[in-house]
Amino acid sequence: MDPRIAYFSMEYGLSEEMHAYAGGLGILAGDYLKGAADLGLPLVGIGILWRHGYTTQLIGDSGWPTDKYPDFRYDFLEDTGVRISVTVRDHPVAIRIWKTTHFGNAPLFMLDTNLPENAQPDRDITAHLYGGGRDERIAQEIVLGIGGARALTALGMRPEIYHFNEGHAVLAATELIQRRMEDGRSFQDAWNEVRNMVVFTTHTPVAAGNEWHPLDAMFAMGANNGLTWEQMSALGDDPFNMTVAGLRLSRIANAVSELHGHTAREMWAHVHGAAPIIHVTNGVHPGTWQNPAIAAANTDQEIWNAHKEAKRALLNEIYARTGTWMDPNTLLIGYARRAAAYKRSALIFRDPGRIDPLLREGGLNLVFAGKAHPRDEGGKGIISHLVHKSREYPGHVVFLQNYDMRVGRLLTQGCDVWLNNPRIPLEASGTSGMKAAMNGTLHLSTPDGWWPEAVQQGVNGWAFGGGEHGDVDEYDANQLYDVLTHEVVPTYYGNRDRWISMMRASIASTSEAFSVHRMIREYEALIYNQLARV
Ligand SMILES: *Cc1c(COP(=O)(O)O)cnc(C)c1O
């Protein structure tokens, strides 16, 4: 059967044992495939089999992160036997196509260039997720986009809709345009036809995070796929901006929260010929992220017991990994993010005069996790700063190395509070907060990403800060201390009934509303069903 939709993503977070993701973008894609399978949506995923994954990041004695790249192999992948090739620089690169439905997901086809018939550096195109420099990235985008479109054809599939999760896959559209030009259409007609089949999701409200490449680099790598300079710059400008191309190559584009929709429309208002940008707020897969005992709990006692169990599992893991035993009766706040300056991982330490007493007098414990990009020295500085904080407050602050889905699950289920403090409006969505909230781990966040859509102040969690002018770090930090000392800490220790009723409200207001199933129904109603059938 033809899938109706082909979903392209550079990364997929499908399970704890499969290392094909770096962070939130991949988690979303993995949850999408699982949700699509649950709902019977005829969707296939296209991705890459990353031999070393992203990075296995460990903390040395100095507190500085170091990266390891084990070879990952998976017995459960099925070789489809189908081979395709793409042109990189000026020669063919062979691609093997693997398939998995192993985690109850919709079929995922994973492209792999690690084949004996390829020489280096081509074999390593699919070695490191987000590794390498500009040319490697372009080669990866050729494999994902052009290779992905060819893989579907070679597998005998003719999807009606191509959905690009971020700009990495936009080169797929050059392939679809080429085929129509080979059938005699003009470039403009081919482009118009292709646009009617393409959906584009943008994720990055930080201008610098939107990828671009000089056109001559793209031509040198063969990424133009036979299109001329004028044609390529009509699609993505010169330099070639992957997001701009995504907007011009799609009929409907979407941001990933309501607030991000406003930000993205402003950010890309100058792009002529862009698709309208609507929003579909992200969701997570409850079967993956929600503690079954929490989902089944009815009474206050059952909610609290399920939470206590999850917290104990987390504290055991913290002890096993760090040798620190944290008191189960102490309020535990969790924070796990990729290291990026705007996320302000260390905001809570900004004023030692206010955080010191809370930590040292036993009112509060903190658990951190996160990874930095292997080439991002600034990001590694952020991680190392957190590690040093854990040494400054032994017993009260810990850092868990090598943040991954397993750590993410333990943390979002086992902490009492989930902290998120990005400088607004720079967080597009932030799905870890949804995981926490549907486990009754109360969300404490600046009003960024998905949170303004969900927060009922003091009822299902708390919003704080959100300064946009002046010393926003100072402002947001003070608001954080205020809500901690006046609301969070007194409620936790002094009013357990209210705390549990907040947990209950958190679970009730998010389990369905921020599930991937709600998200998929919106993609169907607001986007897929709007696209003309071709
Ligand atoms: C959920 C998750 C993310 C995404 O969470 P954010 O809120 O966007 O930071 C990233 N990494 C892992 C391992 C996760 O489980």
The ligand as a MOL file (V3000), in Angstrom:
LIG
                    3D

  0  0  0     0  0            999 V3000
M  V30 BEGIN CTAB
M  V30 COUNTS 15 15 0 0 0
M  V30 BEGIN ATOM
M  V30 1 C 12.4370 15.1780 25.5080 0
M  V30 2 C 13.8920 15.2160 25.2530 0
M  V30 3 C 14.4700 16.3420 24.6390 0
M  V30 4 C 13.6910 17.5570 24.2410 0
M  V30 5 O 13.3640 18.3380 25.3530 0
M  V30 6 P 13.4410 19.9170 25.3920 0
M  V30 7 O 12.3820 20.2850 26.3480 0
M  V30 8 O 13.1820 20.4290 24.0150 0
M  V30 9 O 14.8040 20.2410 25.8680 0
M  V30 10 C 15.8310 16.3220 24.3900 0
M  V30 11 N 16.5910 15.2580 24.7240 0
M  V30 12 C 16.0730 14.1690 25.3260 0
M  V30 13 C 16.9740 13.0300 25.6550 0
M  V30 14 C 14.7160 14.1010 25.6120 0
M  V30 15 O 14.2140 13.0010 26.1880 0
M  V30 END ATOM
M  V30 BEGIN BOND
M  V30 1 1 1 2
M  V30 2 1 2 3
M  V30 3 2 2 14
M  V30 4 1 3 4
M  V30 5 2 3 10
M  V30 6 1 4 5
M  V30 7 1 5 6
M  V30 8 2 6 7
M  V30 9 1 6 8
M  V30 10 1 6 9
M  V30 11 1 10 11
M  V30 12 2 11 12
M  V30 13 1 12 13
M  V30 14 1 12 14
M  V30 15 1 14 15
M  V30 END BOND
M  V30 END CTAB
M  END
